[in-house]
Amino acid sequence: MQLPHDPRGPRIARSTVRTVLAEHGLGDLADRAELLTSELATNAFRYSDGQTAVRLKWREGTLRVSVWDTSPSRPAPVIAGPQSESGRGLLLLSLIADDWGILDLEKGHPAVGGKVVWFTLCRPVLRTGTL
């Protein structure tokens, strides 16, 4: 999904992710995916001046959410104080996602530019049968 540079973008991304996951029987991943997508989409709006794109991919029990923005600047870890209202996005990614990373598009894809911040959420494999 592509989002214009608009303060409503993160809300649209959150609600779309929740709806898509519910419609595909992946509602158990929705709370974590919605929170992390919101963080990444909010950062994309705050720290870039162009559009944002959000992509969901389901493969072999793993959801991958990628958020692209036009800024080449990588997010930097911040130590947020107890009263801080921001600065916890990377910490949340580290605590909640099963994996995450950043792909710089400036180096390998100059026509595209910007960066992609992604995370994965794995669905536990349910095994049936006897021990």
C-alpha positions in Angstrom: 0.0 0.0 0.0 1.3 3.5 -0.8 0.6 6.3 1.5 1.0 10.0 0.8 3.1 12.2 3.1 0.1 12.9 5.4 -0.3 12.7 9.2 -3.2 10.2 8.7 -0.9 7.7 7.0 0.2 5.8 10.1 -3.4 5.3 11.2 -4.4 4.1 7.7 -1.4 1.6 7.8 -2.4 0.3 11.3 -6.0 -0.3 10.4 -5.2 -1.8 7.0 -2.6 -4.2 8.5 -5.1 -5.4 11.1 -7.9 -5.9 8.6 -5.7 -7.7 6.1 -4.4 -10.1 8.7 -7.9 -10.8 10.1 -9.2 -11.5 6.6 -6.4 -14.0 6.0 -6.8 -15.8 9.3 -3.7 -14.3 10.9 -5.5 -12.3 13.6 -3.2 -13.7 16.2 -0.4 -11.6 14.8 -2.4 -8.5 14.4 -1.6 -6.7 17.7 2.2 -7.0 17.3 2.1 -6.2 13.6 -0.2 -3.2 14.1 2.0 -1.7 16.8 5.3 -2.2 14.9 3.8 -1.0 11.6 2.5 2.1 13.4 6.0 2.8 14.8 7.6 2.5 11.4 4.9 4.4 9.5 5.0 7.2 12.0 8.8 7.4 11.7 8.5 7.4 7.9 6.1 10.4 8.1 8.2 12.3 10.7 11.6 11.8 9.2 11.0 11.9 5.5 9.3 14.3 3.2 7.8 12.0 0.6 5.4 9.1 0.3 5.6 5.8 2.3 4.9 2.3 1.2 3.9 -0.7 3.4 4.2 -4.2 2.2 3.0 -7.4 3.8 4.3 -10.8 2.9 3.3 -14.2 4.3 5.6 -17.1 3.7 6.0 -20.4 5.5 4.7 -19.3 8.8 6.4 -15.9 8.9 4.9 -12.5 8.3 7.3 -9.9 7.0 6.2 -6.2 7.0 8.4 -3.7 5.1 8.0 0.1 5.3 9.7 2.1 2.7 10.3 5.9 2.9 12.2 8.4 0.8 14.8 9.3 3.4 18.2 7.7 3.1 18.9 8.4 6.8 19.0 5.3 9.0 17.1 5.4 12.3 19.5 5.8 15.2 19.0 4.2 18.6 17.9 6.7 21.2 17.8 6.2 25.0 14.4 7.5 26.0 13.8 8.7 29.5 10.8 7.6 31.5 8.9 10.8 30.6 9.9 10.8 27.0 7.1 10.7 24.4 9.2 9.3 21.6 12.4 7.4 21.0 11.3 3.8 21.7 10.7 2.6 18.1 13.9 0.5 17.7 13.6 -0.8 21.3 10.0 -2.0 20.5 11.3 -3.6 17.3 14.0 -5.4 19.2 11.6 -6.6 21.9 8.6 -7.6 19.9 9.7 -8.6 16.4 11.3 -12.0 15.8 13.8 -10.3 13.4 14.2 -6.8 11.9 16.6 -4.8 9.8 17.2 -1.9 7.5 17.9 -2.0 3.8 19.6 1.0 2.3 18.3 1.6 -1.2 20.6 4.5 -2.1 23.6 2.2 -2.7 22.2 -0.6 -4.8 19.0 1.0 -6.2 19.7 4.7 -7.0 16.5 5.0 -9.0 14.4 4.1 -6.0 16.3 5.7 -3.1 15.4 5.9 0.5 15.4 2.9 2.8 13.2 0.0 3.9 12.8 -0.9 7.6 11.4 -4.4 8.0 10.4 -6.8 10.7 9.2 -10.4 10.8 6.7 -12.1 13.1 6.7 -15.9 13.2 3.6 -17.9 13.9 4.4 -20.8 16.2 4.0 -24.2 14.5 1.2 -26.2 16.1 2.1 -29.8 16.2 -0.6 -32.4 16.6 -0.4 -36.0 17.6 1.2 -37.9 20.5 4.6 -37.4 22.0 
